[in-house]
Amino acid sequence: MGERINLSTWMFSAVAALFLAAPSLAQQAPEGSAEHESKLQPVVRAFGTEGGFRTEVTSETKGALNKEDWRQVSLLAAQVFQHVDEARHALEADEVDSARKELNMGRKAVEAVQQLLPKTHVRTKTTAPDGKVIYEDERDVQENHVPLFEGMIQARTLAPIQDAQQDEPRIAGVRVVESQRISTEVVADLAYVDARLRRALKALDANKPDEAVASLLLAQVKGVDFRYTKEDAPLAEARDAIWLAKRALEENNSTQAHTNLQVARQWLEIYRQVLPEDQRKDVDQMMSEVNQLGDKLHKESSSSTSQANRANQGNTLTKWWEQVNSWFKKKK
């Protein structure tokens, strides 16, 4: 595995993750509520034709999470992956006891998430034309794909996962930027990760540390889904870098802002290449403006810039960020 990255204060956010959450998000508890035992109205779906074979599926969800509840779920999901990474490193150092401790802590975090997430009771019943029930089933189901929300997954969590997935361009982006970061969609499959944790613990009990390491690697590779389309990826990266440049300017760090704008310029060029010729004008204009501001930041020192000038630069970056977001909307 590559060098370890400890960027515990630098975080990235998962924009657009809300629509990936469980259906119960549509009916949230009041803001600030800690209530997870509320019952939503049953939903009944019927299949088949009248007078023929009919199947009814009745689902009733118990529990509703508000925005802060989902942030809590995402924080715990991030903790799971930190325990996975720590366990891997412990095993590589032949520290089996430490690895076992991290694995058990990871499982506890998964269990905490499972207790927080709403559960849905699903009843399926099929009747024949004469009304006789020929099939019936009842079970409780729970959404295990957890969206990672704004500010809730840290770079120290992201970096090892991306290292394991051998996705060098994205991990390099984190190393260069060294600040907060946005991803279009990031989703954790906690059911799969928990299965890998249990498999790793069994391997340790059987004195097979190599199998445990392999299981943890699978948790990092297959347990997290970074969802980009070919066209969206460079546009998302450009937007992220612009946002990071704005954050750097808010900290009066022109050097970091210049670095972020260079990254934005590179991704805008890549995005431009996937566009038809007649749709490149706005991107060309933004690339030119990014170059101009980047040159100014490269020449200046942080102490020689007035507050008013810095505020104007920040407003320009905000305008670019909003413009890039509008390009996403145009494609939908």
Secondary structure, DSSP 4 states (H G I P E B T S, - for coil): -------TT-EEEETT-GGGS-GGGGSPPPTT------BPPPEEEEES-TTS-EEEEEEEEE----HHHHHHHHHHHHHHHHHHHHHHHHHHTT-HHHHHHHHHHHHHHHHHHHHHS-EEEEEEEEE-TTS-EEEEEEEEEE--EEEPPTT-EEHHHHHHHHHHTT-HHHHHHHHHH-S-EEES-EEEEHHHHHHHHHHHHHHHHTT-HHHHHHHHHHHHHHSEEE---TTHHHHHHHHHHHHHHHHHHHTT-HHHHHHHHHHHHHHHHHHHHTS-GGG-HHHHHHHHHHHHHHHHHHH--GGGS-HHHHHHHHHHHHHHHHHHHHHHHHH-
